[in-house]
Amino acid sequence: MYYQEYFAFRERTPVKAVIRHYTKSDFDALIAVQKECFPPPFPEELWWNKDQLTNHVELFQDGAFCVEIDGEIVGSMTALIVHYEQGDTHSWEEITDNGYIRNHQPDGNTLYVVDISVKPAYRKLGIGKKMMQAMYETVVQLNLDRLLGGGRLPGYHKYAAELTPEQYLDKVVTGELNDPVTTFLMRVGRVPVGVAHNYLDDEESGNCAALMEWKNPFKNS
């Protein structure tokens, strides 16, 4: 089981934190994280349910992380292993089995991000970055080729009349535009490798996502 005590920082103030694998005893707290991250009008049925969470810990606990501060779970990140080849097309629902990860492939080559959530009050403490680092460590530990996942493009709707999603992503990469999700993922080490169309029902992103990769630096490309 992964377990590490560390210090998060609220501005200049150190805050004791723990990052670890989540377990069945954490399910209510994990659902509470979802409720805070995705309040109404976000559909309640799209929050994690206990059947999905049970699969996460029973099928692939190595990909189930949470961060705890003062006994409170304040963020979570989940992944599964899949076979992936450059250029493969998929939606979030297809690649994650709609969050149930019954398609987890232990002999696959890619750790694929299902979800990352941090409670709004804790989003300035580097918690997302810490969970991403734990996923990178998992890629190395399991000798996988990469971490991959689709990142929303929440800023795209402002430019949809004049730019394709690919053009928008190019401008984010060059620094002409800043996207809340894609720019964050770039800051924590992920590299855009393309746009997935019809990835999820997300009007702000034009139903698209940026496929964001982190390659295992210990494996030859």
C-alpha positions in Angstrom: 0.0 0.0 0.0 1.2 3.5 -0.9 1.4 5.8 2.1 3.4 9.0 2.5 3.3 11.8 4.9 4.3 15.2 3.6 3.8 18.9 3.9 1.4 20.8 1.7 1.7 24.6 1.8 -1.1 27.1 2.3 0.8 30.1 0.9 3.8 30.1 3.3 2.3 27.9 6.0 3.1 24.2 6.0 0.2 21.9 6.5 0.6 18.2 7.4 -0.9 15.9 4.8 -1.0 12.2 3.8 -1.2 10.7 0.4 -2.3 7.1 0.3 -4.4 4.5 -1.5 -8.0 4.8 -0.7 -10.0 1.9 0.8 -13.6 0.9 1.3 -13.8 2.8 4.5 -13.2 6.0 2.6 -16.2 5.7 0.2 -18.5 8.2 1.9 -15.7 10.8 2.1 -14.8 10.3 -1.5 -18.4 10.9 -2.6 -18.4 14.0 -0.5 -15.3 15.2 -2.4 -17.3 14.7 -5.7 -20.3 16.6 -4.3 -18.1 19.6 -3.5 -16.2 19.5 -6.8 -19.3 19.1 -8.9 -22.3 20.8 -7.2 -25.7 21.1 -8.8 -26.7 21.6 -11.6 -24.1 18.9 -12.2 -26.1 15.6 -12.3 -25.9 13.7 -9.0 -25.9 10.4 -10.8 -22.5 11.3 -12.3 -20.8 11.5 -8.9 -18.9 8.3 -7.9 -21.1 5.6 -6.6 -20.1 2.8 -4.3 -20.1 0.1 -7.0 -17.6 2.1 -9.0 -15.4 2.8 -5.9 -15.5 -0.9 -5.0 -14.2 -1.8 -8.4 -11.4 0.8 -8.0 -10.1 -0.8 -4.8 -10.7 -4.4 -5.8 -9.6 -4.4 -9.4 -6.7 -1.9 -9.2 -5.9 -0.3 -5.9 -2.5 0.8 -7.1 -4.4 3.4 -9.2 -6.7 4.7 -6.4 -5.2 7.7 -4.5 -6.5 10.2 -2.0 -5.0 13.0 0.0 -5.9 13.5 3.7 -5.5 16.7 5.8 -6.5 16.8 9.5 -8.3 13.5 9.0 -10.4 14.9 6.1 -10.1 13.5 2.5 -9.7 16.6 0.4 -8.8 15.1 -3.0 -8.7 11.9 -5.0 -7.3 10.5 -8.2 -8.1 7.3 -10.0 -6.5 5.4 -12.9 -6.6 2.0 -14.6 -4.2 0.2 -17.0 -5.1 -0.2 -20.7 -3.5 -1.1 -24.0 -2.9 2.1 -25.9 -1.2 2.8 -29.2 -0.7 6.3 -30.6 -3.7 7.5 -32.5 -6.2 5.2 -30.9 -9.6 6.9 -30.6 -11.9 6.6 -27.6 -14.3 8.4 -25.4 -14.0 8.8 -21.6 -16.9 6.3 -21.2 -15.2 3.7 -23.5 -11.7 3.9 -22.0 -12.8 3.9 -18.4 -15.9 1.6 -18.6 -17.9 4.6 -17.5 -15.8 4.8 -14.3 -16.3 1.2 -13.4 -12.9 0.1 -14.8 -14.0 -3.5 -15.5 -11.9 -3.2 -18.6 -8.7 -2.8 -16.5 -5.9 -4.7 -18.3 -3.0 -5.7 -15.9 -0.8 -6.6 -18.9 -1.4 -3.2 -20.6 1.1 -0.5 -21.4 -0.6 2.7 -20.2 -1.8 4.1 -16.9 -4.9 6.0 -17.8 -6.4 8.7 -15.6 -10.1 8.2 -14.8 -10.6 11.2 -12.6 -8.9 13.8 -10.5 -10.8 15.9 -7.9 -9.8 18.4 -5.2 -12.1 20.2 -2.9 -12.3 23.9 -3.9 -11.1 25.1 -0.5 -7.8 23.1 -0.9 -7.0 23.9 -4.5 -4.1 26.2 -3.7 -2.1 23.6 -1.7 -0.6 21.6 -4.6 -2.7 18.5 -3.9 -3.4 17.8 -7.6 0.3 18.0 -8.4 1.1 15.7 -5.5 -1.4 13.1 -6.7 -0.1 13.4 -10.3 3.4 12.7 -9.0 2.2 9.6 -7.2 0.8 8.4 -10.6 4.1 9.0 -12.3 5.8 6.9 -9.6 3.2 4.2 -10.3 4.0 4.3 -14.0 7.7 3.7 -13.1 7.1 1.1 -10.5 4.9 -1.0 -12.8 7.2 -0.4 -15.8 4.5 1.1 -18.0 5.1 3.3 -21.0 3.1 6.3 -20.0 0.5 8.1 -18.0 -2.3 9.3 -20.3 -5.7 10.9 -19.9 -8.1 13.3 -21.4 -8.1 16.8 -20.0 -11.0 19.2 -20.4 -10.7 22.3 -22.5 -13.0 24.6 -20.4 -11.7 27.7 -22.0 -12.4 26.6 -25.6 -16.0 27.8 -25.7 -14.8 31.4 -25.7 -13.0 30.8 -29.0 -15.1 28.1 -30.6 -16.4 30.5 -33.3 -12.9 31.2 -34.6 -10.7 28.2 -33.6 -10.9 24.5 -34.0 -10.1 22.5 -30.8 -6.7 21.7 -32.3 -5.9 25.3 -33.0 -7.0 26.3 -29.5 -4.7 23.6 -28.0 -1.8 24.9 -30.1 -2.3 28.4 -28.8 -2.4 27.0 -25.2 0.9 25.2 -25.9 2.6 28.3 -27.3 1.4 30.3 -24.3 -0.9 32.6 -26.4 -3.9 31.4 -24.4 -4.2 29.9 -20.9 -6.6 27.0 -20.2 -7.5 26.2 -16.6 -7.1 22.4 -17.0 -4.6 22.0 -19.9 -2.2 24.6 -18.6 -2.3 23.1 -15.1 -1.5 19.6 -16.6 1.4 21.1 -18.6 2.7 22.7 -15.4 2.8 19.3 -13.6 4.7 17.6 -16.5 2.0 16.4 -18.9 2.5 17.0 -22.7 -0.5 17.3 -25.1 -0.4 14.7 -27.9 -3.7 15.4 -29.6 -7.4 16.2 -29.3 -10.0 13.5 -28.7 -13.4 14.4 -30.2 -16.7 13.3 -28.8 -14.8 12.5 -25.6 -17.5 13.5 -23.1 -20.6 15.6 -22.9 -19.0 19.0 -22.1 -20.3 22.1 -23.8 -17.5 24.3 -22.6 -14.9 22.0 -24.2 -16.9 21.4 -27.4 -17.2 17.8 -26.2 -13.5 17.5 -26.8 -10.5 16.8 -24.6 -6.7 17.3 -24.9 -5.0 13.9 -24.6 -2.2 14.6 -22.1 0.8 12.3 -21.8 3.7 11.7 -19.4 6.2 9.3 -20.8 8.2 6.9 -18.5 11.7 8.4 -18.6 13.2 5.0 -17.8 11.9 3.4 -20.9 13.2 3.9 -24.5 10.7 5.4 -26.8 
